[in-house]
Amino acid sequence: MSMKARIMLAAALAVLAGPAAAQKKPAAPAGKPAATKPAASKPGAKPGGAGGACVTCHAKVNPNIVKDWELSRHSKVEVDCTACHGAAHKSKDDFAKATMRTPDTCAQCHAAQVAQFKKGKHALAWAAVKAMPTFHYQPVAIREGLKGCGGCHKIGLKTAEEQAELRKVAGPYGNASCDACHTRHLFSIAEARRPEACQTCHMGFDHPQWEMYSSSKHGVRNALKQMGAIPEHSAAPTCQTCHMQEGNHEVRTAWGFLAVRLPFPEDDPQWKADRITILQGLGVLDPSGNPTGRLEVVKAADVARLTEEAWQTERTKMLKTCNQCHSGEFAKVQLQQSDGMIRDADHAMAEAIRTIAGLYKDGILPKPKDYAFPFPDLLTFHDAPTPIEQKLFVMFLEHRMRAFQGAFHANPDYANWYGWSEMARDLVEIKAEAATLRREHGAAAPAKK
């Protein structure tokens, strides 16, 4: 990622320091991204030198760290401990002098891969999670303690100030990024090419891609291939096949994480209206449809494709990948069907958002003091202030995600029973709760347009 883009992101993040700040202009950036100076010794130092002393000591203290390194490609090409950690640390009393890695450390040898990473979505993971308006409500262990959201989002780049903030809680850890996939101290390419490398983070409540993939035909064929049940060179796509074409570390998709994009479909007025409503629920547009400060966050964090050209670039790449195993027409139709799932899920989601927005408009739900507008805020997640909005959050972040992600990951059960079916049930419950709230308030339901 360029320095200019990082500064833009730091400025945009100030917008979401608190939920009520959605309309404020971004503040000045807190600081420039931290640069890591190359370690004192260059890669290639002989194990008999300073690195040899490290191995001798740590073989007694942390033997498996040394074993991993000895098995690694690094040891074979004489990239020793000092290449990454410097040579200042000499004993157990001065361990704090050891340099802890960042992507810039890896870039000394792997410049192309790190440059790709910095342009991609994983590099923005820390910025994205900190941009959530109620992230700071979570326990410290969940955040900077890296036991919850922070544990996966730590893969993202951090400013010098953010690194210092993290160091106060987690010690000198959580800034390396590359070791999220190439785990230390093997730093194995073979490991990072396996779909299991993605499993730790891409699973669970809001993004069960692992569960979808592993039980899809793609994942099943891969498992059978590993067991030797089908030939070694059989087609068996992995996460990396589709999302890291030719080893590219940017890792992008056409629809992005939340399946929102611009421009609006002018040939489909209903979908256009539904997508506007969802952007209002995300706080990117205000209740009147005007852009808010959160739009700048979306732009800086690159969580959505904002032009037709950007979207089509990613779709073309995916079609090319699919075409290795499928006809072009088959692949095109399958992706279009998945687009259609987003359209239908958006319609149900928008109807639920409008139902609750009507409660705010009619004064049945009071505006929370931290909200910028009297309108449901999907990004408050489980900190939503009322039971009906808790149901809306689950509908959006669990069930809508499963509906469209299941479709794109070729998993029928996830798309239907874990996604679309649950959304239908959510909508019934939200409408029923809204009707109850109106009866208790003595207000009539708004007339349908």
C-alpha positions as a printed NumPy array, in Angstrom:
array([[  0.   ,   0.   ,   0.   ],
       [  1.374,   3.449,  -0.819],
       [  2.244,   5.94 ,   1.892],
       [ -0.473,   8.253,   0.592],
       [ -3.111,   5.552,   0.915],
       [ -2.016,   4.721,   4.472],
       [ -2.248,   8.375,   5.499],
       [ -5.72 ,   8.576,   3.951],
       [ -6.741,   5.543,   5.952],
       [ -5.398,   6.898,   9.231],
       [ -7.363,  10.096,   8.658],
       [-10.538,   8.261,   7.739],
       [-10.365,   6.054,  10.817],
       [-10.673,   9.116,  13.017],
       [-14.195,   9.426,  11.679],
       [-15.24 ,   6.303,  13.543],
       [-13.542,   7.007,  16.862],
       [-17.103,   6.821,  18.181],
       [-20.485,   6.048,  16.594],
       [-21.714,   9.622,  16.964],
       [-18.844,  10.873,  14.821],
       [-20.26 ,   9.536,  11.569],
       [-20.769,  13.002,  10.07 ],
       [-17.537,  14.608,  11.232],
       [-14.657,  15.323,   8.904],
       [-11.64 ,  13.035,   9.298],
       [ -9.023,  14.325,  11.703],
       [ -5.356,  14.608,  10.869],
       [ -3.515,  11.289,  10.847],
       [ -2.051,  10.221,  14.14 ],
       [  1.236,   9.337,  12.536],
       [  2.96 ,   7.771,   9.58 ],
       [  3.228,   4.034,   9.159],
       [  6.076,   2.525,  11.083],
       [  9.068,   1.475,   9.029],
       [ 11.206,  -1.387,  10.223],
       [ 14.912,  -0.934,   9.831],
       [ 16.743,  -3.908,   8.391],
       [ 18.16 ,  -6.168,  11.065],
       [ 21.777,  -5.574,  12.023],
       [ 23.078,  -8.591,  10.123],
       [ 22.092,  -9.409,   6.587],
       [ 20.534, -12.714,   5.52 ],
       [ 23.2  , -15.289,   4.889],
       [ 25.111, -14.985,   8.174],
       [ 26.814, -18.231,   9.115],
       [ 25.221, -20.206,  11.965],
       [ 28.667, -20.265,  13.541],
       [ 28.502, -16.491,  14.046],
       [ 26.029, -14.528,  16.143],
       [ 23.221, -16.762,  14.897],
       [ 25.059, -19.797,  16.187],
       [ 25.004, -18.415,  19.705],
       [ 21.237, -17.943,  19.388],
       [ 20.764, -21.553,  18.329],
       [ 22.921, -22.909,  21.142],
       [ 20.955, -21.076,  23.82 ],
       [ 17.441, -21.403,  22.39 ],
       [ 17.916, -25.128,  21.703],
       [ 17.835, -25.464,  25.496],
       [ 15.191, -22.822,  26.251],
       [ 12.824, -23.118,  23.25 ],
       [ 13.885, -26.318,  21.482],
       [ 10.932, -26.486,  19.098],
       [ 11.613, -22.979,  17.8  ],
       [ 15.094, -24.144,  16.842],
       [ 13.755, -27.388,  15.347],
       [ 11.324, -25.461,  13.181],
       [ 14.096, -23.161,  11.964],
       [ 16.41 , -26.11 ,  11.251],
       [ 13.664, -27.661,   9.099],
       [ 13.009, -24.391,   7.274],
       [ 14.23 , -23.117,   3.949],
       [ 15.836, -20.252,   5.887],
       [ 18.331, -22.559,   7.581],
       [ 19.259, -24.134,   4.251],
       [ 20.225, -20.771,   2.773],
       [ 21.838, -19.613,   6.026],
       [ 19.255, -17.018,   6.99 ],
       [ 19.828, -17.19 ,  10.719],
       [ 18.161, -15.63 ,  13.774],
       [ 20.03 , -12.342,  13.492],
       [ 18.701, -11.741,   9.976],
       [ 15.256, -11.087,  11.458],
       [ 15.906, -10.335,  15.129],
       [ 19.196,  -8.464,  15.003],
       [ 22.331,  -9.205,  17.019],
       [ 21.824,  -6.88 ,  19.993],
       [ 20.184,  -9.524,  22.203],
       [ 22.997, -11.459,  23.923],
       [ 21.546, -13.019,  27.079],
       [ 18.364, -13.699,  29.045],
       [ 18.717, -10.288,  30.671],
       [ 18.52 ,  -8.215,  27.481],
       [ 15.849, -10.1  ,  25.492],
       [ 14.003,  -6.818,  24.913],
       [ 16.774,  -5.815,  22.516],
       [ 15.701,  -8.5  ,  20.036],
       [ 14.02 ,  -6.949,  17.005],
       [ 10.511,  -8.244,  16.364],
       [  9.503,  -8.638,  12.757],
       [  7.076,  -6.643,  10.625],
       [  6.341,  -7.18 ,   6.931],
       [  9.211,  -4.819,   6.155],
       [ 11.601,  -7.338,   7.7  ],
       [ 10.373,  -9.977,   5.26 ],
       [ 10.532,  -7.477,   2.409],
       [ 14.328,  -7.48 ,   2.593],
       [ 14.181, -10.764,   0.689],
       [ 10.552, -11.046,  -0.399],
       [  9.935,  -7.561,  -1.76 ],
       [  7.423,  -8.526,  -4.466],
       [  5.223, -10.56 ,  -2.143],
       [  5.196,  -7.881,   0.557],
       [  4.38 ,  -5.198,  -2.008],
       [  1.402,  -7.281,  -3.17 ],
       [  0.317,  -7.843,   0.431],
       [  0.405,  -4.119,   1.189],
       [ -1.924,  -3.451,  -1.754],
       [ -4.443,  -6.066,  -0.654],
       [ -7.264,  -6.478,   1.829],
       [ -5.32 ,  -8.365,   4.498],
       [ -3.043,  -5.343,   4.953],
       [ -6.112,  -3.316,   5.963],
       [ -7.449,  -5.841,   8.475],
       [ -6.321,  -3.962,  11.598],
       [ -7.647,  -0.674,  10.284],
       [-10.96 ,  -2.31 ,   9.368],
       [-11.607,  -3.802,  12.807],
       [-10.632,  -0.581,  14.602],
       [-13.046,   1.303,  12.361],
       [-16.018,  -0.562,  13.833],
       [-17.855,   1.988,  15.998],
       [-18.122,  -0.208,  19.103],
       [-14.812,  -2.067,  18.822],
       [-13.508,  -0.146,  21.814],
       [-16.412,  -1.521,  23.888],
       [-14.941,  -5.026,  23.724],
       [-12.714,  -6.531,  26.439],
       [ -9.042,  -5.676,  26.029],
       [ -8.279,  -9.393,  25.617],
       [-10.555,  -9.458,  22.558],
       [ -8.884,  -6.389,  21.043],
       [ -5.211,  -5.696,  21.666],
       [ -4.917,  -8.913,  23.672],
       [ -5.39 , -10.746,  20.355],
       [ -7.762, -13.345,  21.838],
       [-10.778, -12.349,  19.745],
       [-11.149, -10.026,  16.773],
       [ -7.583,  -8.838,  17.187],
       [ -6.253, -12.383,  16.895],
       [ -7.037, -12.506,  13.175],
       [ -7.126,  -8.817,  12.297],
       [ -3.559,  -8.407,  13.598],
       [ -2.469,  -9.437,  10.096],
       [ -3.077,  -5.824,   9.052],
       [ -0.473,  -3.08 ,   8.834],
       [ -0.152,  -0.689,  11.769],
       [  1.174,   2.799,  12.32 ],
       [  4.017,   3.359,  14.793],
       [  1.437,   4.604,  17.301],
       [ -0.694,   1.47 ,  16.824],
       [  2.336,  -0.763,  17.257],
       [  3.168,   1.002,  20.519],
       [ -0.439,   0.661,  21.674],
       [ -0.39 ,  -3.049,  20.908],
       [  2.949,  -3.513,  22.654],
       [  1.489,  -2.268,  25.935],
       [ -0.988,  -5.155,  25.991],
       [  0.381,  -7.983,  23.848],
       [  4.081,  -7.357,  24.237],
       [  6.175,  -7.205,  21.073],
       [  3.841,  -9.547,  19.194],
       [  1.128,  -9.163,  16.579],
       [  2.96 ,  -6.982,  14.059],
       [  4.545,  -9.594,  11.79 ],
       [  1.573, -10.185,   9.429],
       [  3.296, -12.705,   7.161],
       [  3.424, -15.353,   9.893],
       [ -0.375, -15.527,   9.932],
       [ -0.061, -17.88 ,   6.951],
       [  3.653, -18.787,   6.966],
       [  3.786, -19.691,  10.658],
       [  7.013, -19.242,  12.554],
       [  9.657, -20.565,  12.515],
       [  9.127, -22.848,   9.538],
       [  7.811, -19.987,   7.373],
       [  6.724, -22.64 ,   4.929],
       [  5.439, -21.897,   1.448],
       [  3.875, -25.361,   1.323],
       [  1.94 , -24.662,   4.524],
       [  0.636, -21.315,   3.265],
       [ -0.554, -22.937,   0.038],
       [ -2.824, -25.322,   1.923],
       [ -6.473, -24.367,   2.521],
       [ -6.018, -25.218,   6.204],
       [ -3.783, -22.148,   6.463],
       [ -6.927, -20.052,   6.005],
       [ -9.071, -22.051,   8.424],
       [ -8.228, -20.286,  11.695],
       [ -9.646, -16.938,  10.598],
       [-12.048, -17.766,   7.786],
       [-14.529, -19.76 ,   9.842],
       [-17.32 , -19.254,  12.328],
       [-20.137, -16.81 ,  12.866],
       [-19.828, -14.201,  10.127],
       [-17.444, -15.773,   7.638],
       [-17.599, -19.601,   7.678],
       [-15.737, -19.927,   4.405],
       [-13.797, -22.914,   5.728],
       [-16.956, -24.807,   6.617],
       [-18.471, -23.926,   3.238],
       [-15.38 , -24.838,   1.247],
       [-14.483, -28.037,   3.085],
       [-17.968, -29.522,   2.577],
       [-18.335, -28.277,  -1.004],
       [-17.343, -30.458,  -3.955],
       [-14.17 , -28.376,  -4.309],
       [-13.161, -29.11 ,  -0.74 ],
       [-14.247, -32.733,  -0.815],
       [-12.175, -33.406,  -3.932],
       [ -9.197, -31.77 ,  -2.257],
       [ -9.636, -33.982,   0.82 ],
       [ -9.954, -37.103,  -1.352],
       [ -6.841, -36.072,  -3.236],
       [ -4.855, -35.741,  -0.005],
       [ -6.036, -39.193,   1.094],
       [ -4.969, -40.686,  -2.223],
       [ -8.527, -41.688,  -3.122],
       [ -8.292, -39.802,  -6.409],
       [ -5.162, -39.215,  -8.523],
       [ -2.54 , -36.781,  -7.255],
       [ -2.949, -34.429, -10.208],
       [ -6.756, -34.342, -10.191],
       [ -8.383, -30.905, -10.256],
       [ -9.116, -29.909,  -6.667],
       [ -9.298, -26.14 ,  -6.134],
       [ -8.132, -24.682,  -2.813],
       [ -8.71 , -21.23 ,  -1.322],
       [ -5.438, -20.14 ,  -2.893],
       [ -6.447, -21.399,  -6.344],
       [ -9.329, -18.947,  -6.521],
       [ -8.189, -16.104,  -4.279],
       [ -4.419, -15.993,  -4.851],
       [ -4.16 , -16.5  ,  -8.584],
       [ -0.542, -17.041,  -9.636],
       [  0.515, -16.54 ,  -6.021],
       [ -0.637, -12.929,  -5.875],
       [ -0.806, -11.78 ,  -2.239],
       [ -3.443,  -9.066,  -2.745],
       [ -6.34 , -11.49 ,  -2.141],
       [ -9.324,  -9.577,  -3.557],
       [-12.869, -10.463,  -4.611],
       [-15.338,  -8.655,  -6.831],
       [-18.013,  -8.16 ,  -4.16 ],
       [-15.727,  -7.676,  -1.164],
       [-16.398,  -8.886,   2.358],
       [-19.85 ,  -7.331,   2.825],
       [-21.157,  -7.722,  -0.745],
       [-21.774,  -4.021,  -1.24 ],
       [-20.537,  -2.027,  -4.222],
       [-21.038,   0.92 ,  -6.522],
       [-22.396,   1.987,  -8.927],
       [-26.041,   1.15 ,  -8.294],
       [-27.848,  -0.998, -10.897],
       [-29.876,   1.564, -12.842],
       [-31.646,  -1.214, -14.762],
       [-33.006,  -2.725, -11.524],
       [-34.756,  -0.005,  -9.474],
       [-35.764,  -2.375,  -6.665],
       [-32.212,  -3.618,  -6.103],
       [-30.939,  -0.058,  -6.299],
       [-33.387,   1.008,  -3.569],
       [-32.475,  -2.013,  -1.444],
       [-28.751,  -1.354,  -1.735],
       [-29.257,   2.269,  -0.752],
       [-31.138,   1.102,   2.344],
       [-28.31 ,  -1.286,   3.27 ],
       [-25.737,   1.494,   2.877],
       [-27.904,   3.627,   5.165],
       [-27.894,   0.769,   7.676],
       [-24.104,   0.657,   7.426],
       [-23.964,   4.409,   8.086],
       [-22.312,   5.104,   4.735],
       [-25.366,   7.123,   3.7  ],
       [-27.501,   9.137,   6.108],
       [-31.287,   8.563,   6.364],
       [-31.762,  11.086,   3.55 ],
       [-29.35 ,   9.242,   1.268],
       [-26.417,  11.656,   1.566],
       [-22.835,  10.387,   2.006],
       [-21.397,  10.432,   5.539],
       [-17.87 ,  10.306,   6.868],
       [-18.038,   6.524,   6.88 ],
       [-17.9  ,   6.544,   3.094],
       [-14.329,   7.786,   3.408],
       [-13.545,   4.827,   5.653],
       [-14.966,   2.427,   3.059],
       [-12.834,   4.064,   0.378],
       [ -9.65 ,   4.059,   2.445],
       [-10.1  ,   0.504,   3.742],
       [-10.985,  -0.762,   0.251],
       [-13.736,  -3.012,   1.611],
       [-15.927,  -2.497,  -1.455],
       [-15.441,  -2.035,  -5.181],
       [-16.524,   1.537,  -5.896],
       [-16.433,   1.534,  -9.7  ],
       [-17.739,  -0.833, -12.36 ],
       [-14.195,  -1.177, -13.691],
       [-12.811,  -2.289, -10.303],
       [-15.6  ,  -4.842,  -9.893],
       [-15.218,  -6.188, -13.435],
       [-11.447,  -6.552, -13.039],
       [-11.938,  -8.96 , -10.148],
       [-14.814, -10.798, -11.848],
       [-12.694, -11.318, -14.987],
       [ -9.848, -12.749, -12.904],
       [-12.252, -15.174, -11.223],
       [-13.788, -16.284, -14.527],
       [-10.316, -16.982, -15.878],
       [ -9.613, -19.146, -12.836],
       [-12.917, -21.031, -13.115],
       [-12.252, -21.629, -16.8  ],
       [ -9.325, -23.895, -15.92 ],
       [-11.855, -26.556, -14.853],
       [-15.189, -25.377, -16.308],
       [-16.466, -23.967, -19.583],
       [-16.587, -20.199, -19.739],
       [-20.357, -20.175, -20.064],
       [-20.852, -22.491, -17.083],
       [-18.632, -20.343, -14.891],
       [-20.352, -17.146, -15.994],
       [-23.815, -18.508, -15.232],
       [-22.754, -19.831, -11.8  ],
       [-21.368, -16.454, -10.751],
       [-24.445, -14.669, -12.087],
       [-26.655, -16.987, -10.028],
       [-24.635, -16.035,  -6.96 ],
       [-25.055, -12.351,  -7.838],
       [-28.773, -13.066,  -7.897],
       [-28.564, -14.494,  -4.385],
       [-27.093, -11.194,  -3.22 ],
       [-29.956,  -9.332,  -4.906],
       [-32.629, -11.44 ,  -3.195],
       [-30.861, -11.374,   0.174],
       [-30.538,  -7.586,  -0.133],
       [-34.285,  -7.269,  -0.655],
       [-35.092,  -9.186,   2.529],
       [-32.382,  -7.317,   4.43 ],
       [-33.605,  -3.923,   3.262],
       [-37.177,  -4.737,   4.263],
       [-35.994,  -5.562,   7.781],
       [-33.926,  -2.36 ,   7.999],
       [-36.878,  -0.243,   6.81 ],
       [-39.155,  -1.892,   9.375],
       [-36.88 ,  -0.829,  12.234],
       [-36.1  ,   2.553,  10.665],
       [-39.854,   3.194,  10.751],
       [-39.826,   2.615,  14.507],
       [-37.145,   5.269,  14.887],
       [-38.946,   7.663,  12.563],
       [-42.186,   7.373,  14.53 ],
       [-40.464,   7.829,  17.884],
       [-41.176,   4.287,  19.072],
       [-37.454,   3.596,  19.405],
       [-35.484,   6.488,  20.95 ],
       [-32.245,   7.539,  19.271],
       [-29.283,   6.171,  21.268],
       [-27.007,   8.942,  22.514],
       [-24.015,   7.542,  20.638],
       [-25.855,   7.216,  17.314],
       [-25.354,   9.861,  14.657],
       [-28.905,   9.345,  13.362],
       [-32.232,   7.902,  14.536],
       [-31.661,   4.87 ,  12.316],
       [-30.512,   1.265,  12.938],
       [-26.713,   0.912,  12.788],
       [-25.626,  -2.502,  11.507],
       [-22.012,  -1.921,  12.525],
       [-22.792,  -1.828,  16.233],
       [-23.111,  -5.632,  15.963],
       [-23.901,  -7.248,  19.333],
       [-23.838,  -3.837,  21.003],
       [-27.111,  -2.916,  19.26 ],
       [-29.349,  -1.301,  21.907],
       [-32.628,  -3.245,  21.512],
       [-33.658,  -6.887,  21.019],
       [-35.179,  -6.174,  17.615],
       [-31.903,  -4.602,  16.459],
       [-29.983,  -7.565,  17.864],
       [-32.061,  -9.748,  15.546],
       [-31.247,  -7.37 ,  12.668],
       [-27.529,  -7.639,  13.381],
       [-27.675, -11.452,  13.286],
       [-29.709, -11.337,  10.085],
       [-27.077,  -9.162,   8.456],
       [-23.766, -10.474,   9.738],
       [-24.563, -14.161,  10.094],
       [-27.422, -15.127,   7.807],
       [-27.024, -12.707,   4.873],
       [-23.311, -13.487,   4.795],
       [-24.001, -17.228,   4.672],
       [-26.595, -16.85 ,   1.941],
       [-24.286, -15.18 ,  -0.582],
       [-20.999, -16.704,   0.595],
       [-22.557, -20.168,   0.423],
       [-23.591, -19.489,  -3.154],
       [-20.138, -18.341,  -4.235],
       [-18.46 , -21.238,  -2.399],
       [-20.666, -23.807,  -4.158],
       [-22.286, -24.997,  -0.942],
       [-26.067, -25.404,  -1.414],
       [-26.887, -26.157,   2.222],
       [-25.119, -23.072,   3.528],
       [-26.713, -20.832,   0.9  ],
       [-30.206, -22.148,   1.665],
       [-30.662, -23.512,   5.192],
       [-27.948, -21.579,   7.008],
       [-28.458, -18.417,   4.965],
       [-31.631, -17.697,   3.024],
       [-33.975, -19.759,   5.217],
       [-32.68 , -18.08 ,   8.368],
       [-33.083, -14.639,   6.783],
       [-36.726, -15.444,   6.014],
       [-37.294, -16.422,   9.64 ],
       [-35.476, -13.301,  10.875],
       [-37.732, -11.072,   8.789],
       [-40.903, -12.676,  10.161],
       [-39.67 , -12.205,  13.728],
       [-38.589,  -8.602,  13.14 ],
       [-41.968,  -7.683,  11.649],
       [-43.798,  -9.379,  14.505],
       [-41.689,  -7.592,  17.132],
       [-42.195,  -4.271,  15.347],
       [-45.958,  -4.809,  15.382],
       [-45.821,  -5.581,  19.109],
       [-43.803,  -2.432,  19.814],
       [-46.295,  -0.354,  17.853],
       [-49.228,  -1.821,  19.758],
       [-47.528,  -1.12 ,  23.057],
       [-46.787,   2.422,  21.896],
       [-50.266,   2.901,  20.471],
       [-48.946,   3.765,  17.026],
       [-50.214,   2.464,  13.716],
       [-47.945,   0.69 ,  11.268],
       [-46.848,   2.854,   8.338],
       [-48.791,   2.334,   5.144],
       [-47.037,   0.295,   2.461],
       [-45.932,   2.261,  -0.565]])
